[in-house]
Amino acid sequence: MKLTAAILTLFCASVHGFAPSSLPSSKSSRLAAESFDDLQSIANKANPVVGYYDPMNLATFEGGFWDQGQEATIGWLRQSEIKHGRVAMAAFVGYIIHAQGITWPFPMQMDGAAWPKLASVGSVPALWDALPEVSKWQIIIAIGALEFWDEYQFEGIPEDKEPHYMRGGQPGKFANKKNSIFPLNLYDPFGFNKGMSDEKREKRLVMEINNGRLAMIGIFGFLAEGAVPGSVPLLKGIIPHYDGNVMIPFEGDFTGYWG
């Protein structure tokens, strides 16, 4: 019942925001930055009812963000939405799994220490608080390493590395490079989608955009209800209250350093 209510809450939400444009397929086309027309086109495909929705005129901001121009700005906005949508999808599914009391089947630490239990901490966000400080640092540093590799650009942009998403690269595509320190393709590590047609690829991109938007609304619905009971009527009595602050990930830590 709890899982059903959570999913219904996600799909009852309305959708707004930016949408990335279609995926370039050839080596020559990948270097062509997406235009404003492309942005409007994919927005209409993602949600023909809402269509292109930019009340703050971010995509048409004069001079672009940091004076980088419109195409670079659109690339930054597209990358941001895809990335946050993917994180939100993982968070939404993860929240539901942990809400059922499910944990990893192996110990959390080499000394055999077990993972925190939902029954003992009371809510899903509290599971993070119950992790040892060193575990939190391991997670954050690992994510930071992936972010650094994605943002770092080589001089001259070698042939086998995706250009930066603000310089004509494909937003949402992790920058992997052959024979590099991080050659893994996180999206398709086993190459199952290499032969996918452009039409199917674009259709899946639209699906990912919409699923990511819904997931962003969904996970914030969970967090809002946990922080302020009754703020999300459909989740009232389903999501337990959380006394902490999800915006302070290290709340209660550093006691050994600061007294």
C-alpha angles and dihedrals in degrees: 000000000000092000092048093051092049093052092046089052091054095051095044091063122100120239129230138154142070128329128206120234130246123299117261109231107191131064092242096047095049090072093057110096116231116255133225089256090057090052092053092045096054091043090059091048092050094050118001091183096057096026119177108358121183109142092169093049091231094155092052096042107147109261091000127252112325087359090287096132133250099286093052090047092052090049091052092049093047092048091049094052095046092047095046091045092054092047090048092051090053091046094048094050091041092052092053092047093050091044087064090056094250118152137169113290093231130067119276094227136035090246090062098259110159129232117265112271123230091223091059099045100036103224142039097250088052089062088070091050089052093057117102113260092244090057091055091051091051091054095046095045091049091052090045091054091054091048092050093051091048094050099039114099127197122227109270094005105257119238094252098051125081113243118244114279089242090053101052098289122136111269112233095023112119112231105246122167130194116255090007131133087261110031097153117121101220094192098051109007094166097044096241093143100046093106096045114132120243090243093055091042092055092046090053091048090057089049091051092050093053095043090050093051092049091047091053090054091043099052092046088051089057092047094045093051090048092052098040112024111221095022089112105042096198090056097044109132092008103077112057120229118265118207096195132076118256089201091064103061094176097045109150094013130109090052089133091056103039102034 
